[in-house]
Amino acid sequence: MTVVAEQPTDRPSKVRKGRWIDHWEPERPEFWAGGGRRIAWRNLGFSVLAEHLGFNVWILMSIVVVSLGDVGISFGVGQTFWLLILPNLVGAALRVPYTFAIPRFGGRAWTTTSASLLLIPCAMLLIAVTTQAPYWFFLLTAAAMGFGGGNFSSSMANISFFFPEGKKGLALGLNAAGGNLGVAVTQLFVPIVISTSTGVNLAYAALMWMPVIVLSAACSWLFMDSLTQAKPDGTSYRLAMRNKHTWVMSLLYIGTFGSFIGFSFAFPSLIKISFVGFQSFVGLAFLGALIGSVSRPFGGWLADRVGGARITLLNFLGMAAGTVGVLVSVARHDFALFFGSFVLLFVLTGIGNGSTYRMIPMIFAAEGRRMAAEPGADAETAMASAKRQAAAVVGVAGAVGAFGGVLVNLVFKFSLEGTDRSLTSALVAILAFYAVCVVTTWWFYLRRSFAVKRAPSLAHAGV
């Protein structure tokens, strides 16, 4: 029989078996100060570590493909981009089931499991590069790297339950930024590590992560907790799926996170393919992902103070301008403008990631207050359901946004394989999509209905 320890209501109470926390009320200041804050931040820290490793492994193929020629393995442009597309595709597909794994297994158990699964693609990559494996095995390896992409949604959904509404912007921003930094860390350190001996040894790209993965899994099991209240009911998920804001925010997240992860996968290869005389600059590709990751919490912070929709709208306008800069650089074959425009895009994708993700709990908190105000409604039940819906939308938007990365790399692939073999067609398509995102953000969250009332004012802090 499970025993719940009797503790004061101002402190978390734990179900002793399996580190489940039964009593969790972060919105109450006394509870938060009485131990809730410490537990929440501890879980956030180990969540960031596991998610960071997920991104390390997820993005690994972006560096491996540009170095395959150095070890005598040659694939065409189309084949190369499929090796970049598959991790995106599998990672995106896994994000929804990974979100549902949190209520099924608990944050502690699932973080441990998802971290441990990262050993599989590392082992497969080790085999692929040491045995000169055929292309189909490289495809399977790339697909297995998608395990790392699923970690984001389960981590974000789990952490969203630990923090009060007023602190979720910072917490989710730090959690996401810590994960996103895995892209930059891989693109910075893997080229250095694989070149530490004579020539290029791609086996090191796999071996370097294995001890850290084992350490992360052990820490997750020993030090993380699971929340009983993080078990969402099916009704809340069905309501979230029928809510138009779920799909509006998913579309916007394609524009922000889809751009970030799509550009991150493609950037090293785009430099190598489009600017033949600048091969040595491939090693600087990590700067884009680094700046984009660091800027993500800033986007959440701005959304808390200025309003998520305002920041998101301005952000998409800036991304459109950055895309124009890349278009001009390709036409003029100007590498400095190309690199600078992409860095700007990375900065803005990071800010947009933070602002759009911050909008989700704001929107559903407002929806919860609206439902609670209806005659005969149970306010506590309505607000709890709204929080659970928001957690579901975090997972759905994360999955749909990751599919955006697939689309980015597909348009790059088709553009580079087209008649002119340039990036122009892909960049025009991306520019048009950003215009759609600008209009969508304005229509749903910023327009005024006949100069009287904002319709609907859901995405603003304090609403």
Secondary structure as UniProt FT lines:
FT   TURN            9..10
FT   STRAND          13..15
FT   HELIX           17..19
FT   STRAND          20..23
FT   TURN            26..27
FT   HELIX           29..31
FT   HELIX           32..36
FT   HELIX           37..58
FT   HELIX           60..67
FT   HELIX           68..71
FT   HELIX           77..105
FT   HELIX           107..116
FT   TURN            117..118
FT   HELIX           119..130
FT   TURN            131..132
FT   HELIX           135..144
FT   TURN            145..146
FT   HELIX           147..162
FT   HELIX           165..193
FT   TURN            194..195
FT   HELIX           203..207
FT   TURN            208..209
FT   HELIX           210..223
FT   STRAND          226..227
FT   HELIX           228..230
FT   HELIX           234..242
FT   HELIX           244..253
FT   HELIX           254..258
FT   HELIX           259..274
FT   HELIX           276..284
FT   HELIX           286..294
FT   HELIX           296..306
FT   HELIX           308..332
FT   HELIX           335..372
FT   TURN            375..376
FT   HELIX           379..416
FT   HELIX           424..445
FT   STRAND          448..449
FT   TURN            450..452
FT   STRAND          453..454
FT   TURN            455..456
FT   TURN            461..462
//
